[in-house]
């Protein structure tokens, strides 16, 4: 696994000319091209080519693969691939992100008869997108802006971000529709088809504007008009029922439980398991790359033993909602994992004293990652606070100021002395 920097991602994007006026391709982005869908489709493709080699494949090859069936069907609550409704459910879900990846230059598309065949053009970028939703969102934002700039369409978007009024929103949306109708095959001369094309453009437009709005901390598009609020991370997702950062917008006056009841939140255990497995795999490679495969918990007796175990500080079985957070996973040696974290190799038991040690060590790891210039930033300070909040059921950790690592250590000492 190669860890790409933002500069390397930008360099890849910059090598391509995405001018829609020249390609006439309306499918450079589409309704299903949300960060979570793009991420899991990239993941399914990556797993497929790791197993089969970089051979030609179709969207059907991917959606019928064992890995896709196991994860997409459960995580996104899709119908069984063998059912009568599978064709409608899966075709756009897989095909639209693959079209985007092809337009972006990550995949290479070849049409044979009526079917599209693909090969992987850039495996590093594909894996970057597949690693986590945040990477997929970074990619989408960079890619979308480049398409708009190459197509000489970005200025009207910039006007809206600088002056967030409904008038500017309508001007921007109309410009996008006129541009798409003029240079692509969406829309036509007959009234019904024009209206249908406008509806389709509107749905696509939301997927274009909102990722940029999120990074700008701005309003975007919601239900066909300017959003009332600034675009939040969960608003970008296709699978909002499974949004693991559901508490990100929780009013401070409400407890997590009260907020979850208000939101009618029904977590998917399959989603959590998928995210947990991906997070552990990623952190193992990341730790090998940037920490020499050593344990994050330094012990003289464990020197020379590789950290092959990715351990949940707060158990996944008890806290599935944070099982996919990198901030809740720590690299340990087998001895540390099976003898200290889980006394007497009983994986259902947790040594509270060693849990405290792990949290102190993880604080140091996160501080090093966020303040050093030597590695890619993978952690978020506020997410670490959130993990501790959930694990210790203590909302007061939210009051710790950003970057106050000593504050975390001081409060952890108090929490574990009780």
Rosetta blueprint (number, residue, H / E / L):
1 X L
2 X L
3 X L
4 X L
5 X L
6 X H
7 X H
8 X H
9 X H
10 X H
11 X H
12 X H
13 X H
14 X H
15 X L
16 X L
17 X L
18 X L
19 X L
20 X H
21 X H
22 X H
23 X H
24 X L
25 X L
26 X H
27 X H
28 X H
29 X L
30 X L
31 X L
32 X L
33 X L
34 X L
35 X H
36 X H
37 X H
38 X H
39 X H
40 X H
41 X H
42 X H
43 X H
44 X H
45 X H
46 X H
47 X H
48 X H
49 X H
50 X H
51 X H
52 X H
53 X L
54 X L
55 X L
56 X L
57 X E
58 X L
59 X H
60 X H
61 X H
62 X H
63 X H
64 X L
65 X L
66 X H
67 X H
68 X H
69 X H
70 X H
71 X H
72 X H
73 X H
74 X H
75 X H
76 X L
77 X L
78 X L
79 X L
80 X L
81 X L
82 X L
83 X L
84 X L
85 X L
86 X H
87 X H
88 X H
89 X H
90 X H
91 X H
92 X H
93 X H
94 X H
95 X H
96 X H
97 X H
98 X H
99 X H
100 X H
101 X H
102 X H
103 X H
104 X H
105 X L
106 X L
107 X E
108 X E
109 X E
110 X E
111 X E
112 X E
113 X L
114 X L
115 X E
116 X E
117 X E
118 X E
119 X E
120 X E
121 X L
122 X L
123 X H
124 X H
125 X H
126 X H
127 X H
128 X H
129 X H
130 X H
131 X H
132 X L
133 X H
134 X H
135 X H
136 X H
137 X H
138 X H
139 X H
140 X H
141 X H
142 X H
143 X H
144 X H
145 X H
146 X H
147 X H
148 X H
149 X H
150 X H
151 X L
152 X L
153 X L
154 X H
155 X H
156 X H
157 X H
158 X H
159 X H
160 X H
161 X H
162 X H
163 X L
164 X L
165 X L
166 X H
167 X H
168 X H
169 X H
170 X H
171 X H
172 X H
173 X H
174 X H
175 X H
176 X H
177 X H
178 X H
179 X H
180 X H
181 X H
182 X H
183 X H
184 X L
185 X L
186 X L
187 X L
188 X L
189 X L
190 X L
191 X H
192 X H
193 X H
194 X H
195 X H
196 X H
197 X H
198 X H
199 X H
200 X H
201 X H
202 X H
203 X H
204 X H
205 X H
206 X H
207 X H
208 X H
209 X H
210 X H
211 X H
212 X H
213 X H
214 X H
215 X H
216 X H
217 X L
218 X L
219 X E
220 X E
221 X E
222 X E
223 X L
224 X L
225 X E
226 X E
227 X E
228 X E
229 X E
230 X E
231 X L
232 X L
233 X H
234 X H
235 X H
236 X H
237 X L
238 X L
239 X L
240 X H
241 X H
242 X H
243 X L
244 X L
245 X L
246 X H
247 X H
248 X H
249 X H
250 X L
251 X L
252 X L
253 X L
254 X L
255 X L
256 X H
257 X H
258 X H
259 X H
260 X H
261 X H
262 X H
263 X H
264 X L
265 X L
266 X L
267 X L
268 X L
269 X H
270 X H
271 X H
272 X H
273 X H
274 X H
275 X H
276 X H
277 X H
278 X H
279 X H
280 X H
281 X H
282 X H
283 X H
284 X H
285 X H
286 X H
287 X H
288 X H
289 X H
290 X H
291 X L
292 X L
293 X L
294 X L
295 X L
296 X L
297 X L
298 X L
299 X L
300 X H
301 X H
302 X H
303 X L
304 X L
305 X L
306 X L
307 X L
308 X L
309 X E
310 X E
311 X E
312 X E
313 X L
314 X L
315 X L
316 X L
317 X L
318 X L
319 X L
320 X H
321 X H
322 X H
323 X L
324 X L
325 X L
326 X H
327 X H
328 X H
329 X E
330 X E
331 X E
332 X E
333 X L
334 X H
335 X H
336 X H
337 X H
338 X H
339 X H
340 X H
341 X H
342 X L
343 X H
344 X H
345 X H
346 X L
347 X L
348 X L
349 X L
350 X L
351 X L
352 X H
353 X H
354 X H
355 X H
356 X H
357 X H
358 X H
359 X H
360 X H
361 X H
362 X H
363 X H
364 X H
365 X H
366 X H
367 X H
368 X H
369 X H
370 X H
371 X H
372 X L
373 X L
374 X L
375 X L
376 X L
377 X L
378 X L
379 X L
380 X L
381 X H
382 X H
383 X H
384 X H
385 X H
386 X H
387 X H
388 X H
389 X H
390 X H
391 X H
392 X H
393 X L
394 X L
395 X H
396 X H
397 X H
398 X H
399 X H
400 X L
401 X L
402 X L
403 X L
404 X L
405 X H
406 X H
407 X H
408 X H
409 X H
410 X H
411 X H
412 X H
413 X H
414 X H
415 X H
416 X L
417 X L
418 X L
